[in-house]
Amino acid sequence: MISNPSKQKIWLCLYFTRLPLEVFSRSMANPSASKQLPINKNRPPRKNEEQPAANRALPEADKTLPEHKGQAAPLVADPIALTTPICITSAGRIYMCNAAACAAGIETGSIVSSAYAISNNLKCIDRNEEKETRALRQLAHWAYQFTPNVAVREPHCLLLDITGCLTLFTGLANLKKQIIKTLSPLGYSAVIGINLTPLAALMSAEAGIKDNVEKPPVEVLSQVSIDYLRIAPKVIGRLQRMGIQTLEALFKLPSAGLNRRFGSDLNSYLSKLKGLIPDPQTFVPQKDSFHSELNFMADISNLQSLLFPMKRLIGEFCGFMQNRQLHAHNFSIELTHRSHPAKEITVKLAKPDNDQNMFLALAQLQLDRILDMPEVDSLALRSTQFCPAKTSTAPLFPEDPGCTFEAREQDKNSAYLLNILTARLGTDACFCLALGNDHRPEKNWQAIRVKGTPNQTINQNLIAVRPLFLLNQPKKLHRHTALSSLKLIQGPERICFGWWDENGFSRDYYICQHSNGAIYWVFYQDYDSEWYLHGLFS
């Protein structure tokens, strides 16, 4: 366990070295597998660097990614993905390539046509920075389970303030182990860097520096190349022409001279790197919203093939809610394709829940109903409506019969049945009944959505006796033949309502028994002095 006697802030950086590739390849990752890929030897250029051309060699320190002990590479389920060369392209050049492409001899910065000449089965995908940003934002919400202070540093980094959570995870080693354990099933891989300032943690992750929670950043970063500075490339070029190659040499230069040559921005950056001045971070707001997507390298025409990636997304969704002790009211599934309009379906739940198996069954039923989506190249799941999860602990001696485990299990099974029926038949076909604000028998009930069932207790003693079956239109009875065969049981009950609209009436209702044993609900109407049959009791 690493101690921090000075109580300085400790920063952990997650550097997603393969993010441009993994936003497309993670749909093939298998959480149950444990197969490591070779480390990609071509680091993607940072946002403030120029794209490396084919004739421009990367610095020696940049050619190899740092390989930390215990950090897993992406997991791949499809054996074809291990042997098929896959490259991410940008501006007509290779931006990033997988292990198979590296083994074939394809290099970062080469022209796409040259890469196709090397491998005839090469698959190239245009880089999508928008998808990378969305993925990084979702990973920031994922990191909330470790610390509430998470900052995004585009294009491929997250900064975590772990000062207050080392005791919770019983040390730095266990924290890193938990991060790697929960990150690998998502299909992402990251290099971890730890230091005492945010910029030093970023540089530690990118340059492969060992964890540091005790020494000043100046000591541990002295031999790092200045290529890792997050400053303008032209400033780095000018420093190199001055003979400055490492941070140790840069730190020896006087601040006044740096100000005259490069302005105050460089000195301010170096002061933040050393920890001499504060470097406040903008943390990701803790909003209860979930969004995750999987992008496929090949078009999917059979929607049933989406069940495996759908299971992955639902697993991430349920893990998100479990970490925050939430239940979802509903969630949306979006199917997109570059050549077709997007298709979005919403799964509404009868009651808030967090049940992975039920969510998967409901998603499958919704996919079976889609007939107008011929191809899919991206699958997304999102949800924004949550509520706090209720505990399932029942009292030892329950006073309320509804608090027992059996009652709760029955309630859960009822909600599952309603969810299945709603998903199969549609939201309009499944509804609940509730009291209406009207005394007229044909209008004193209303159909409401399953989700909107009111939680109210009705005093049965105040409810008048009503038949379960009402005629659509009351049937006129012949006075002598019909009434002679009816025996009065209860009544009259006067209902006089609706005089302010065109459908008002004044009726006297009776419960009568027919000679054949049937029990009828009949009424006498004043204005025409006639008897009518309105309902039948069971």
C-alpha positions as CSV (number, residue, x, y, z in Angstrom):
1,M,0.0,0.0,0.0
2,I,1.5,3.4,-1.1
3,S,1.2,6.1,1.5
4,N,0.9,9.8,1.0
5,P,2.2,11.4,4.1
6,S,2.1,15.0,2.7
7,K,-1.6,14.7,1.9
8,Q,-1.0,16.0,-1.6
9,K,-3.6,15.4,-4.3
10,I,-3.0,12.2,-6.3
11,W,-4.1,12.1,-9.9
12,L,-4.7,9.1,-12.0
13,C,-4.7,9.4,-15.8
14,L,-6.4,6.8,-18.0
15,Y,-4.8,7.1,-21.5
16,F,-7.0,5.3,-24.1
17,T,-4.3,4.6,-26.6
18,R,-6.6,2.7,-29.0
19,L,-9.8,4.7,-28.6
20,P,-10.2,5.6,-32.4
21,L,-10.0,1.8,-33.2
22,E,-11.9,0.5,-30.1
23,V,-15.0,2.6,-30.8
24,F,-15.4,0.3,-33.8
25,S,-13.8,-3.0,-32.6
26,R,-15.2,-3.2,-29.1
27,S,-18.4,-4.7,-30.5
28,M,-16.3,-7.9,-31.0
29,A,-14.9,-7.9,-27.5
30,N,-15.8,-10.9,-25.3
31,P,-15.9,-10.3,-21.6
32,S,-15.4,-14.0,-20.8
33,A,-12.3,-14.3,-22.9
34,S,-8.8,-13.3,-21.8
35,K,-6.7,-13.1,-25.0
36,Q,-4.2,-10.3,-25.2
37,L,-3.3,-8.5,-28.4
38,P,0.2,-7.3,-29.1
39,I,0.8,-3.7,-28.1
40,N,0.4,-1.4,-31.1
41,K,3.8,0.1,-31.8
42,N,2.5,3.2,-33.4
43,R,1.2,5.8,-31.0
44,P,-1.6,8.0,-32.4
45,P,-0.6,11.7,-32.5
46,R,-2.0,13.9,-29.8
47,K,-4.4,16.6,-30.6
48,N,-1.8,19.3,-30.6
49,E,0.6,17.4,-32.8
50,E,0.8,17.3,-36.5
51,Q,-0.3,14.1,-38.3
52,P,3.0,12.1,-38.9
53,A,3.7,11.9,-42.6
54,A,5.1,8.8,-44.3
55,N,8.6,10.3,-44.5
56,R,8.6,11.8,-40.9
57,A,9.8,9.4,-38.3
58,L,8.4,9.5,-34.8
59,P,10.8,10.1,-31.9
60,E,12.3,7.1,-30.4
61,A,10.3,7.6,-27.2
62,D,7.1,7.6,-29.1
63,K,7.5,4.4,-31.1
64,T,6.5,2.1,-28.3
65,L,3.6,2.4,-26.0
66,P,4.3,1.8,-22.3
67,E,3.3,-1.6,-21.2
68,H,2.4,-1.6,-17.5
69,K,2.2,-4.8,-15.5
70,G,-1.4,-6.1,-15.1
71,Q,-2.9,-3.9,-17.8
72,A,-4.9,-6.0,-20.2
73,A,-5.2,-5.4,-23.9
74,P,-8.7,-5.4,-25.6
75,L,-10.5,-8.7,-25.6
76,V,-11.6,-10.2,-28.9
77,A,-14.2,-12.9,-29.4
78,D,-14.1,-13.1,-33.2
79,P,-11.0,-15.0,-34.4
80,I,-11.3,-13.2,-37.7
81,A,-10.7,-9.9,-35.9
82,L,-7.3,-11.2,-34.8
83,T,-6.1,-12.0,-38.3
84,T,-7.9,-9.3,-40.4
85,P,-5.8,-6.1,-40.8
86,I,-8.0,-3.1,-39.7
87,C,-6.9,0.5,-40.0
88,I,-8.3,3.8,-39.0
89,T,-7.7,6.5,-41.7
90,S,-7.7,10.2,-41.5
91,A,-7.0,12.6,-44.4
92,G,-6.0,9.8,-46.8
93,R,-3.4,8.4,-44.4
94,I,-3.3,5.6,-41.9
95,Y,-4.0,7.0,-38.4
96,M,-4.1,3.8,-36.4
97,C,-3.9,0.1,-37.1
98,N,-4.6,-3.1,-35.2
99,A,-2.1,-5.9,-34.4
100,A,-2.7,-7.8,-37.6
101,A,-2.1,-4.7,-39.7
102,C,1.1,-4.0,-37.8
103,A,2.3,-7.5,-38.4
104,A,1.6,-7.2,-42.1
105,G,4.0,-4.2,-42.3
106,I,1.5,-1.3,-42.4
107,E,2.8,1.8,-40.6
108,T,1.0,4.8,-39.1
109,G,1.3,7.8,-41.4
110,S,1.5,5.8,-44.7
111,I,-0.8,6.5,-47.6
112,V,-4.0,4.4,-47.7
113,S,-3.2,3.2,-51.3
114,S,0.2,1.9,-50.1
115,A,-1.5,0.1,-47.2
116,Y,-3.9,-1.7,-49.7
117,A,-0.8,-2.7,-51.8
118,I,0.7,-4.4,-48.7
119,S,-2.5,-6.3,-47.7
120,N,-5.3,-7.0,-50.1
121,N,-7.8,-8.0,-47.3
122,L,-7.2,-4.7,-45.4
123,K,-10.3,-3.0,-44.0
124,C,-10.1,0.7,-43.6
125,I,-12.5,2.8,-41.5
126,D,-12.6,6.6,-41.5
127,R,-11.9,8.1,-38.1
128,N,-14.9,9.5,-36.3
129,E,-14.0,12.0,-33.7
130,E,-17.6,12.6,-32.7
131,K,-17.9,8.9,-31.7
132,E,-14.6,9.1,-29.8
133,T,-15.9,12.1,-27.8
134,R,-19.1,10.3,-26.9
135,A,-17.2,7.2,-25.9
136,L,-14.9,9.3,-23.7
137,R,-17.8,11.0,-22.0
138,Q,-19.5,7.7,-21.3
139,L,-16.2,6.4,-19.9
140,A,-16.1,9.4,-17.6
141,H,-19.5,8.4,-16.2
142,W,-18.2,4.8,-15.9
143,A,-15.2,6.1,-13.8
144,Y,-17.6,7.8,-11.4
145,Q,-17.7,4.5,-9.5
146,F,-14.1,5.1,-8.4
147,T,-14.2,8.8,-7.6
148,P,-16.7,11.7,-8.1
149,N,-14.0,13.9,-9.5
150,V,-13.5,12.9,-13.1
151,A,-12.2,15.3,-15.8
152,V,-12.1,14.7,-19.6
153,R,-8.9,15.7,-21.4
154,E,-9.5,15.2,-25.1
155,P,-8.8,13.5,-27.3
156,H,-8.1,10.3,-25.4
157,C,-7.6,10.9,-21.7
158,L,-9.5,10.9,-18.4
159,L,-8.1,12.5,-15.2
160,L,-9.3,11.1,-11.8
161,D,-8.7,12.7,-8.5
162,I,-8.1,9.7,-6.3
163,T,-6.8,11.4,-3.2
164,G,-9.9,10.5,-1.1
165,C,-10.6,7.0,-2.3
166,L,-7.3,5.1,-1.7
167,T,-8.5,4.1,1.8
168,L,-11.8,2.8,0.3
169,F,-10.0,0.6,-2.2
170,T,-7.3,-0.3,0.4
171,G,-4.4,1.0,-1.6
172,L,-3.3,2.1,-5.0
173,A,-2.6,-1.4,-6.3
174,N,-6.2,-2.6,-5.6
175,L,-7.6,0.5,-7.1
176,K,-5.7,-0.1,-10.4
177,K,-6.7,-3.7,-10.3
178,Q,-10.4,-2.8,-10.0
179,I,-10.1,-0.3,-12.8
180,I,-8.6,-2.8,-15.2
181,K,-11.0,-5.5,-14.1
182,T,-14.1,-3.4,-14.9
183,L,-12.7,-1.7,-18.0
184,S,-11.7,-4.8,-20.0
185,P,-15.3,-6.2,-20.3
186,L,-16.3,-2.9,-21.9
187,G,-13.9,-3.5,-24.8
188,Y,-11.6,-0.7,-24.0
189,S,-7.9,-0.7,-22.9
190,A,-6.0,2.1,-21.2
191,V,-2.6,2.9,-19.9
192,I,-2.6,4.2,-16.3
193,G,-0.3,7.0,-15.1
194,I,-0.2,8.4,-11.6
195,N,1.4,11.5,-10.3
196,L,0.9,14.5,-8.0
197,T,-0.4,17.0,-10.6
198,P,-2.9,16.6,-13.5
199,L,-0.4,17.4,-16.2
200,A,2.2,15.2,-14.6
201,A,-0.3,12.3,-14.5
202,L,-1.1,12.9,-18.2
203,M,2.6,12.8,-19.1
204,S,3.2,9.7,-16.9
205,A,0.6,7.8,-18.8
206,E,1.7,8.9,-22.3
207,A,5.4,8.4,-21.6
208,G,5.2,5.2,-19.5
209,I,6.5,6.7,-16.2
210,K,6.2,4.6,-13.0
211,D,3.6,5.6,-10.4
212,N,4.7,8.5,-8.3
213,V,2.9,9.6,-5.1
214,E,5.9,10.8,-3.1
215,K,8.5,12.6,-5.1
216,P,8.1,16.0,-6.8
217,P,7.1,15.6,-10.5
218,V,10.3,17.4,-11.5
219,E,12.4,14.4,-10.4
220,V,10.4,11.6,-12.0
221,L,9.8,13.4,-15.3
222,S,13.4,14.8,-15.9
223,Q,14.3,12.2,-18.6
224,V,11.0,12.5,-20.5
225,S,11.2,13.8,-24.1
226,I,9.8,17.3,-24.7
227,D,7.6,15.7,-27.4
228,Y,5.2,14.8,-24.6
229,L,4.6,18.4,-23.7
230,R,1.0,19.5,-24.4
231,I,2.0,22.7,-26.1
232,A,2.0,24.0,-29.7
233,P,4.2,21.8,-32.0
234,K,6.0,24.9,-33.3
235,V,7.2,25.7,-29.7
236,I,8.5,22.1,-29.4
237,G,10.4,22.5,-32.7
238,R,12.0,25.8,-31.6
239,L,13.1,24.1,-28.3
240,Q,14.6,21.2,-30.2
241,R,16.5,23.5,-32.5
242,M,18.0,25.1,-29.3
243,G,19.2,21.7,-28.3
244,I,16.6,21.0,-25.7
245,Q,15.5,17.3,-25.9
246,T,14.4,16.4,-22.4
247,L,12.5,18.1,-19.6
248,E,15.6,18.1,-17.4
249,A,17.2,20.5,-19.8
250,L,14.1,22.6,-20.2
251,F,13.7,22.9,-16.4
252,K,17.2,24.3,-16.1
253,L,16.4,27.3,-18.4
254,P,15.6,30.5,-16.5
255,S,12.0,31.6,-16.4
256,A,12.8,35.1,-17.6
257,G,14.5,33.9,-20.7
258,L,11.5,31.5,-21.5
259,N,9.1,34.4,-21.1
260,R,11.0,36.6,-23.6
261,R,11.3,33.8,-26.2
262,F,8.0,32.0,-25.9
263,G,5.7,34.2,-23.8
264,S,4.1,33.5,-20.5
265,D,2.0,30.5,-21.6
266,L,5.0,28.1,-21.6
267,N,6.1,29.2,-18.1
268,S,2.5,28.8,-16.8
269,Y,2.3,25.3,-18.3
270,L,5.6,24.2,-16.7
271,S,4.5,25.7,-13.3
272,K,1.3,23.7,-13.4
273,L,3.3,20.6,-14.4
274,K,5.6,21.0,-11.4
275,G,2.7,21.8,-9.1
276,L,3.9,25.4,-8.3
277,I,0.6,27.0,-9.2
278,P,-2.9,25.5,-9.0
279,D,-4.3,23.7,-12.0
280,P,-8.1,23.5,-11.5
281,Q,-10.0,20.9,-13.5
282,T,-13.5,21.0,-14.9
283,F,-15.1,17.8,-13.6
284,V,-17.8,15.9,-15.5
285,P,-21.3,16.8,-13.9
286,Q,-22.8,13.9,-12.0
287,K,-25.9,13.5,-14.1
288,D,-28.0,10.4,-14.1
289,S,-28.0,9.7,-17.8
290,F,-26.7,6.7,-19.8
291,H,-25.6,6.5,-23.4
292,S,-23.5,3.8,-24.9
293,E,-23.2,2.6,-28.5
294,L,-21.5,-0.2,-30.5
295,N,-20.3,0.4,-34.0
296,F,-20.0,-2.5,-36.4
297,M,-17.2,-3.0,-38.9
298,A,-19.6,-4.7,-41.3
299,D,-23.3,-4.1,-42.0
300,I,-25.7,-6.3,-40.2
301,S,-28.8,-7.3,-42.1
302,N,-30.3,-9.9,-39.7
303,L,-31.6,-8.1,-36.7
304,Q,-31.5,-11.2,-34.6
305,S,-27.7,-11.0,-34.8
306,L,-27.9,-7.9,-32.7
307,L,-28.8,-9.9,-29.5
308,F,-25.2,-10.5,-28.6
309,P,-24.1,-6.8,-28.8
310,M,-27.5,-5.9,-27.2
311,K,-26.6,-8.1,-24.3
312,R,-23.3,-6.1,-23.9
313,L,-25.1,-2.8,-23.9
314,I,-27.7,-3.9,-21.4
315,G,-25.0,-5.3,-19.2
316,E,-23.3,-1.9,-19.2
317,F,-26.7,-0.2,-18.5
318,C,-27.4,-2.4,-15.5
319,G,-23.9,-1.9,-14.2
320,F,-24.3,1.8,-14.5
321,M,-27.6,1.7,-12.4
322,Q,-26.1,-0.7,-9.9
323,N,-23.2,1.6,-9.2
324,R,-25.5,4.5,-8.6
325,Q,-28.3,2.5,-6.8
326,L,-30.9,3.5,-9.5
327,H,-33.8,1.9,-11.3
328,A,-34.9,2.9,-14.8
329,H,-38.4,3.9,-15.9
330,N,-37.6,3.2,-19.6
331,F,-34.8,3.0,-22.1
332,S,-34.4,3.6,-25.8
333,I,-32.7,1.6,-28.5
334,E,-31.4,3.3,-31.6
335,L,-30.5,1.5,-34.8
336,T,-28.6,3.5,-37.4
337,H,-27.1,3.1,-40.8
338,R,-25.2,5.5,-42.9
339,S,-27.6,5.0,-45.8
340,H,-30.9,4.7,-44.0
341,P,-32.9,6.9,-41.5
342,A,-32.3,6.0,-37.9
343,K,-34.8,3.8,-36.1
344,E,-35.5,4.4,-32.4
345,I,-37.7,2.2,-30.2
346,T,-38.5,2.9,-26.6
347,V,-39.1,0.2,-24.0
348,K,-41.4,1.4,-21.3
349,L,-41.5,-0.5,-18.0
350,A,-44.6,-1.2,-15.9
351,K,-42.5,-0.2,-12.8
352,P,-38.9,1.0,-12.4
353,D,-36.5,-1.9,-12.4
354,N,-32.9,-3.1,-13.0
355,D,-33.2,-6.6,-14.3
356,Q,-30.8,-7.5,-17.1
357,N,-32.6,-10.7,-18.2
358,M,-35.9,-8.9,-18.4
359,F,-34.4,-6.0,-20.3
360,L,-32.9,-8.4,-22.8
361,A,-36.2,-10.2,-23.3
362,L,-38.0,-6.9,-23.9
363,A,-35.4,-5.7,-26.3
364,Q,-35.7,-9.0,-28.3
365,L,-39.4,-8.6,-28.6
366,Q,-39.0,-5.0,-29.8
367,L,-36.4,-6.1,-32.4
368,D,-38.8,-8.8,-33.7
369,R,-41.4,-6.0,-34.5
370,I,-38.9,-4.0,-36.7
371,L,-39.5,-4.6,-40.4
372,D,-38.3,-1.4,-42.0
373,M,-34.6,-1.5,-41.1
374,P,-32.7,-3.5,-43.8
375,E,-29.2,-2.8,-42.5
376,V,-27.6,-1.7,-39.3
377,D,-24.0,-0.4,-38.7
378,S,-24.5,1.1,-35.2
379,L,-26.5,0.2,-32.1
380,A,-27.0,2.5,-29.2
381,L,-28.8,2.4,-25.9
382,R,-29.7,5.4,-23.8
383,S,-31.8,6.3,-20.8
384,T,-32.4,9.5,-18.8
385,Q,-35.3,8.7,-16.5
386,F,-34.2,7.1,-13.2
387,C,-35.4,6.8,-9.7
388,P,-33.6,5.7,-6.5
389,A,-33.6,1.9,-6.1
390,K,-35.8,0.5,-3.3
391,T,-34.3,-2.1,-1.0
392,S,-35.8,-5.6,-1.1
393,T,-35.4,-6.3,2.6
394,A,-38.6,-7.5,4.3
395,P,-39.2,-7.2,8.1
396,L,-39.0,-10.3,10.2
397,F,-42.5,-9.8,11.5
398,P,-44.4,-7.9,8.8
399,E,-47.6,-6.1,9.9
400,D,-48.5,-5.4,6.2
401,P,-49.1,-8.5,4.2
402,G,-47.7,-6.7,1.1
403,C,-44.2,-6.5,2.8
404,T,-43.5,-10.2,2.7
405,F,-41.0,-11.7,0.3
406,E,-43.8,-13.7,-1.3
407,A,-45.9,-10.6,-2.0
408,R,-42.9,-8.8,-3.4
409,E,-42.0,-11.7,-5.6
410,Q,-45.6,-11.9,-6.9
411,D,-45.5,-8.1,-7.6
412,K,-42.2,-8.6,-9.5
413,N,-43.7,-11.4,-11.6
414,S,-46.8,-9.3,-12.3
415,A,-44.6,-6.4,-13.5
416,Y,-42.6,-8.8,-15.7
417,L,-45.8,-10.1,-17.3
418,L,-47.1,-6.6,-18.0
419,N,-43.7,-5.6,-19.5
420,I,-43.8,-8.7,-21.8
421,L,-47.4,-8.0,-22.9
422,T,-46.7,-4.3,-23.5
423,A,-43.6,-5.1,-25.6
424,R,-45.4,-7.8,-27.7
425,L,-48.8,-6.1,-28.1
426,G,-47.9,-2.4,-27.9
427,T,-48.5,0.3,-25.3
428,D,-52.0,1.0,-26.6
429,A,-53.1,-2.6,-26.1
430,C,-52.2,-2.9,-22.5
431,F,-53.8,-0.5,-20.0
432,C,-55.2,-0.4,-16.4
433,L,-58.6,0.7,-15.2
434,A,-59.1,3.5,-12.8
435,L,-62.0,5.5,-11.4
436,G,-63.2,8.3,-13.5
437,N,-64.5,11.7,-12.3
438,D,-68.0,11.0,-13.4
439,H,-71.0,9.4,-11.8
440,R,-72.6,8.1,-15.0
441,P,-72.0,4.3,-15.2
442,E,-70.6,4.4,-18.7
443,K,-68.1,7.2,-17.8
444,N,-67.1,6.5,-14.2
445,W,-64.0,4.5,-15.2
446,Q,-61.1,5.3,-17.4
447,A,-58.3,3.5,-19.2
448,I,-54.8,4.6,-18.1
449,R,-51.2,3.6,-19.0
450,V,-49.7,0.7,-17.1
451,K,-47.0,3.0,-15.9
452,G,-49.5,5.6,-14.7
453,T,-51.5,3.3,-12.4
454,P,-52.4,5.4,-9.3
455,N,-51.2,4.0,-6.0
456,Q,-54.4,4.7,-4.0
457,T,-56.5,2.7,-1.6
458,I,-60.3,2.6,-2.2
459,N,-62.7,2.2,0.6
460,Q,-64.8,-0.7,-0.5
461,N,-67.6,0.3,1.9
462,L,-68.2,3.5,0.0
463,I,-68.5,1.8,-3.4
464,A,-72.0,1.1,-4.7
465,V,-72.7,-2.4,-6.2
466,R,-72.0,-2.4,-9.9
467,P,-72.1,-5.1,-12.6
468,L,-68.9,-6.1,-14.3
469,F,-70.7,-6.2,-17.7
470,L,-72.4,-3.1,-19.1
471,L,-74.2,-2.9,-22.4
472,N,-72.9,-0.4,-25.0
473,Q,-76.4,1.0,-25.2
474,P,-79.1,0.4,-22.6
475,K,-81.8,-2.1,-24.0
476,K,-85.4,-1.0,-23.7
477,L,-87.6,-3.5,-21.8
478,H,-91.3,-4.2,-22.5
479,R,-93.2,-3.1,-19.4
480,H,-95.6,-6.0,-19.0
481,T,-93.7,-9.0,-20.3
482,A,-90.3,-8.2,-19.0
483,L,-91.1,-6.7,-15.6
484,S,-93.4,-9.6,-14.7
485,S,-90.4,-12.0,-14.8
486,L,-88.1,-9.8,-12.6
487,K,-87.8,-9.9,-8.8
488,L,-86.6,-6.8,-7.0
489,I,-83.4,-7.4,-4.9
490,Q,-82.1,-3.9,-4.2
491,G,-83.0,-0.3,-5.1
492,P,-83.8,2.3,-6.1
493,E,-80.5,4.2,-6.5
494,R,-81.0,7.6,-8.0
495,I,-78.3,8.8,-10.4
496,C,-78.8,12.4,-11.6
497,F,-75.8,13.8,-13.3
498,G,-74.6,15.7,-16.3
499,W,-77.4,18.3,-16.4
500,W,-74.9,20.9,-17.6
501,D,-74.1,19.0,-20.9
502,E,-76.2,17.3,-23.6
503,N,-75.8,13.8,-22.1
504,G,-77.3,14.4,-18.7
505,F,-80.0,12.1,-17.2
506,S,-82.0,11.3,-14.1
507,R,-82.4,7.5,-13.5
508,D,-83.5,5.1,-10.8
509,Y,-81.4,2.0,-10.8
510,Y,-82.5,-1.4,-9.5
511,I,-80.9,-4.8,-9.0
512,C,-83.3,-7.5,-10.1
513,Q,-83.3,-11.3,-10.5
514,H,-84.8,-12.9,-13.6
515,S,-86.8,-16.0,-13.4
516,N,-84.0,-18.0,-15.0
517,G,-81.6,-16.9,-12.2
518,A,-79.7,-14.1,-14.0
519,I,-79.2,-10.9,-12.0
520,Y,-79.8,-7.7,-14.0
521,W,-79.1,-4.0,-13.5
522,V,-82.1,-2.1,-14.7
523,F,-83.2,1.5,-14.5
524,Y,-86.3,3.6,-14.8
525,Q,-86.1,6.8,-16.8
526,D,-88.3,9.7,-15.8
527,Y,-88.7,11.7,-19.0
528,D,-90.0,8.8,-21.2
529,S,-91.4,6.6,-18.3
530,E,-89.6,3.5,-19.7
531,W,-87.5,0.7,-18.2
532,Y,-84.1,-0.3,-19.6
533,L,-81.5,-3.0,-19.1
534,H,-78.0,-1.6,-18.5
535,G,-75.8,-4.4,-17.1
536,L,-75.5,-8.0,-16.0
537,F,-74.0,-9.3,-12.8
538,S,-71.8,-12.4,-12.9
